Amino acid sequence: MDAPNPSATPTFASRTPLRIGTVGMIARDLDRLTAYYRDMLGLAVMERSKDTARLGVGGVALLELSHKPDALPDDTREAGLYHTAFLMPTRADHARWIMHVAKNRVPITGASDHGVSEAFYLDDPEGNGIEVYNDRPRERWHYEGKMIVMQTEQLDVDAIMREIDPATAAYPSAPDGLRIGHVHLRVGNIDEAEKFYHNAMGLDVMRRRGGASFMSSGGYHHHIGTNVWHSNGATARNENRAGLAWVGIEIADDATLDAFGKRLSNAGASVSAIPGGLTTADPWGTRVRFHRA
């Protein structure tokens, strides 16, 4: 338990030197996607215009949806988003959410016990992957040398649901401590992905497994996942497609942000200034934005 009111407190994943902030998405049907994330996850619509919707919790933006009705549908064979992973602050919050989606008959595509976490998987109406998960306590994670063990086993949903009393529990909205714990990306080559996210960005490789690499800051199991399961050999992403627009990374302080920009430049990445931060792109054109937390 992180605090007397853990549901309002972001977890370890969001207290590391680098962590996921807001994720930008391109929506072909803005109204439909906005309603989906509002109703399925309980996010608040913080801002809404003709072309943009920002959704989040407790005044913290997690998603920025941009309307491009003529965008091509996403293609899983290209580089892009595998899933955005929303991290519940507690197992009990996760149980309340499970009860919520069950009552509302929200389609689920899968569920797994990963050892470090317990996860449900969904697809939004435009095919963007979603994970909703809770982390097991860090002291219960297992390691093989410096690499973390992340399994894929059958999830014991009943054990999660025992955290609450379904007769009295409710899920009126997302808990204020909800954050995006990690983003999993489709890439064309794992070695090239590690050159960018590990060598250039400085994330630690925490696990390699079957065409995937999982990297993080500060000892978390992963903030960025990359895989070639559907996209092996993919070249630069078509910017006219719907789906992932950019991944936002929060950095602890201005000095770290400045040093980070120099690190990326020294590694050969093209870095540009944006209001309040920096932006660059991985080898497949996936935009990454860095902001002071």
C-alpha positions in Angstrom: 0.0 0.0 0.0 1.5 3.3 -1.2 -0.4 5.7 1.1 -3.5 5.9 3.4 -5.5 6.5 0.2 -3.6 4.5 -2.4 -6.2 4.9 -5.1 -5.2 8.6 -5.4 -1.4 7.8 -5.4 0.4 6.9 -8.6 2.4 3.7 -8.3 6.1 3.0 -8.5 6.0 3.0 -12.3 5.2 6.8 -12.2 7.8 7.7 -9.6 10.9 6.7 -11.7 13.3 9.2 -13.3 11.6 8.7 -16.7 8.0 7.6 -16.9 5.1 7.5 -19.4 3.0 10.7 -19.4 0.4 11.4 -22.1 0.0 9.3 -25.2 -1.2 11.0 -28.4 -3.6 9.1 -30.7 -5.0 9.8 -34.2 -8.8 9.1 -34.3 -10.8 8.5 -37.4 -14.0 8.9 -35.3 -13.2 11.3 -32.5 -16.6 11.1 -30.8 -16.6 7.3 -30.8 -13.1 7.0 -29.3 -13.7 9.7 -26.8 -16.8 8.0 -25.6 -15.1 4.6 -25.5 -12.2 5.7 -23.2 -14.6 7.7 -21.1 -17.1 4.9 -20.6 -14.8 1.8 -20.6 -12.0 3.2 -18.4 -13.9 6.0 -16.6 -11.5 8.8 -17.8 -12.7 12.4 -17.5 -13.0 14.5 -20.7 -10.7 17.4 -19.7 -10.8 19.3 -22.9 -12.9 18.9 -26.1 -12.9 20.8 -29.3 -13.9 20.0 -32.9 -10.5 18.3 -33.6 -9.1 17.3 -30.2 -10.1 15.6 -27.0 -7.9 15.3 -23.9 -8.9 12.7 -21.3 -7.4 12.0 -17.9 -7.9 11.6 -14.2 -7.5 14.1 -11.3 -6.4 16.9 -13.7 -3.7 14.7 -15.2 -4.0 14.1 -19.0 -3.4 10.5 -20.1 -4.7 10.6 -23.7 -4.8 13.2 -26.4 -7.0 12.2 -29.3 -6.7 14.1 -32.6 -9.4 13.9 -35.2 -8.4 12.9 -38.7 -11.4 11.4 -40.4 -9.5 10.7 -43.7 -6.7 8.8 -42.0 -6.0 5.3 -43.2 -6.9 2.5 -40.7 -3.9 1.3 -38.6 -2.0 -1.7 -40.0 -0.5 -4.2 -37.5 2.2 -5.1 -40.0 3.6 -1.6 -39.7 5.5 0.0 -36.8 3.2 1.6 -34.3 1.2 0.8 -31.2 0.8 -2.7 -29.9 -1.0 -1.4 -26.8 -1.3 1.4 -24.3 -1.2 0.0 -20.7 -3.2 1.7 -18.0 -2.0 0.8 -14.5 -4.5 0.6 -11.7 -3.1 2.0 -8.4 -4.3 -1.0 -6.4 -5.5 -4.6 -7.0 -8.9 -3.5 -5.5 -9.2 -0.7 -8.1 -8.6 -3.3 -10.8 -11.3 -5.5 -9.3 -13.8 -2.7 -9.3 -12.9 -2.0 -13.0 -13.3 -5.7 -13.9 -16.8 -5.6 -12.3 -17.6 -2.4 -14.3 -16.6 -3.9 -17.7 -18.4 -7.2 -16.9 -21.6 -5.3 -16.1 -21.4 -3.3 -19.2 -20.4 -6.2 -21.4 -17.3 -4.6 -22.7 -15.5 -7.1 -25.0 -12.2 -8.4 -23.6 -9.6 -10.0 -25.9 -7.5 -11.7 -23.2 -6.2 -11.9 -19.7 -2.8 -13.0 -18.3 -0.8 -13.4 -15.2 2.7 -12.0 -16.0 4.2 -12.7 -12.5 5.0 -9.0 -12.0 1.5 -8.0 -12.9 -2.1 -9.1 -13.7 -3.5 -7.9 -17.0 -6.6 -7.7 -19.1 -6.5 -6.9 -22.8 -8.9 -5.1 -25.1 -9.1 -3.3 -28.4 -10.7 0.1 -28.9 -13.2 0.6 -31.7 -10.4 1.5 -34.1 -8.3 -1.5 -33.3 -5.8 0.1 -30.9 -4.6 -2.3 -28.3 -5.2 -1.6 -24.6 -4.0 -3.3 -21.4 -5.5 -2.6 -18.0 -3.4 -4.0 -15.2 -2.2 -4.0 -11.6 1.3 -4.6 -10.4 2.2 -7.1 -7.8 4.4 -5.6 -5.0 8.0 -5.1 -6.2 9.4 -7.4 -3.5 7.5 -10.3 -5.1 9.1 -9.8 -8.6 11.6 -12.5 -9.6 14.9 -12.1 -11.4 17.2 -14.3 -13.5 20.5 -12.4 -13.0 19.7 -8.8 -13.9 16.7 -9.8 -16.1 13.2 -9.7 -14.6 11.0 -12.8 -15.0 7.8 -12.0 -16.8 5.6 -15.1 -17.5 2.4 -15.5 -19.4 0.1 -17.7 -17.4 -3.6 -18.1 -16.8 -5.0 -15.3 -14.7 -6.9 -16.1 -11.5 -9.7 -13.5 -11.9 -11.5 -14.8 -8.8 -8.5 -14.0 -6.7 -8.6 -10.4 -7.9 -12.3 -10.1 -7.3 -11.9 -11.2 -3.6 -10.3 -7.8 -3.0 -13.8 -6.3 -3.0 -17.4 -6.9 -2.1 -19.2 -6.9 -5.4 -22.5 -6.2 -3.6 -21.2 -2.8 -2.4 -18.3 -1.9 -4.7 -18.7 0.6 -7.4 -16.6 2.1 -10.2 -18.1 5.6 -10.8 -14.9 6.8 -12.6 -11.2 6.0 -12.9 -9.2 6.3 -9.7 -7.1 9.4 -9.4 -3.9 7.4 -9.2 -4.4 5.7 -12.6 -1.5 6.3 -15.0 -0.2 4.9 -18.2 2.3 2.4 -16.8 3.9 1.4 -20.1 3.5 1.6 -23.8 4.2 -1.5 -26.0 5.3 -0.7 -29.6 5.4 -2.6 -32.8 8.9 -2.2 -34.4 10.7 -3.7 -37.4 13.8 -5.0 -35.6 14.6 -5.6 -31.9 18.3 -4.8 -32.1 17.5 -1.4 -33.7 14.8 -0.8 -31.1 17.4 -1.4 -28.3 19.9 0.9 -30.0 17.3 3.7 -29.7 15.5 3.1 -26.5 18.4 1.5 -24.5 21.6 3.0 -26.0 20.3 6.5 -27.0 17.5 7.0 -24.4 19.2 5.2 -21.6 16.4 2.8 -20.6 17.6 -0.5 -19.0 16.8 -3.7 -20.8 14.8 -5.7 -18.2 13.7 -8.7 -20.3 14.2 -10.2 -23.8 11.8 -12.8 -24.9 10.7 -14.3 -28.3 11.0 -11.3 -30.6 10.4 -8.7 -27.8 12.4 -6.5 -25.6 11.2 -4.7 -22.4 13.0 -1.6 -21.2 12.5 0.7 -18.2 13.8 3.5 -16.0 14.6 3.1 -12.3 14.1 -0.6 -12.0 10.5 -0.9 -13.2 9.7 -4.0 -15.1 9.1 -2.0 -18.3 8.0 1.4 -19.4 8.6 0.6 -23.1 8.0 -2.7 -24.7 8.9 -3.4 -28.3 8.1 -6.5 -30.4 8.2 -7.8 -34.0 5.4 -10.3 -33.6 3.4 -8.9 -36.5 5.8 -6.2 -37.8 9.1 -7.9 -38.4 11.0 -6.0 -41.1 8.7 -3.0 -40.9 10.0 0.3 -42.4 9.0 3.8 -41.5 5.5 4.2 -40.3 2.9 5.8 -42.7 2.1 9.1 -41.0 -1.3 9.1 -42.7 -2.5 6.2 -40.6 -4.7 6.3 -37.5 -3.4 5.0 -34.3 -0.4 6.1 -32.4 0.7 9.7 -32.9 3.3 10.1 -30.1 4.4 8.8 -26.8 5.0 11.4 -24.0 7.8 10.7 -21.5 8.0 12.7 -18.3 11.5 13.6 -16.9 12.1 14.5 -13.3 13.8 18.0 -13.6 15.1 20.6 -16.1 18.7 19.6 -15.7 17.9 16.0 -16.5 15.9 17.1 -19.5 18.7 19.2 -20.8 21.2 16.4 -20.3 18.8 14.0 -21.9 18.6 16.1 -25.1 22.4 16.1 -25.3 22.5 12.4 -24.9 20.0 11.8 -27.7 21.9 14.2 -30.0 25.2 12.6 -29.2 23.6 9.2 -30.2 22.7 10.6 -33.6 19.0 11.2 -32.9 17.3 14.3 -34.4 16.1 16.4 -31.5 13.8 19.4 -31.8 12.5 21.8 -29.2 8.7 21.9 -28.4 6.9 24.0 -25.8 8.1 22.7 -22.5 10.3 20.0 -23.8 11.9 18.1 -26.6 10.8 15.7 -29.4 12.5 13.0 -31.4 11.5 9.9 -33.3 12.6 6.3 -33.2 14.0 4.5 -36.3 10.4 3.8 -37.5 9.2 7.4 -37.2 7.3 6.9 -33.9 7.4 10.3 -32.2 8.6 10.5 -28.6 8.0 13.8 -26.7 10.0 14.6 -23.5 8.6 17.0 -20.9 9.5 18.1 -17.4 7.2 16.3 -15.0 
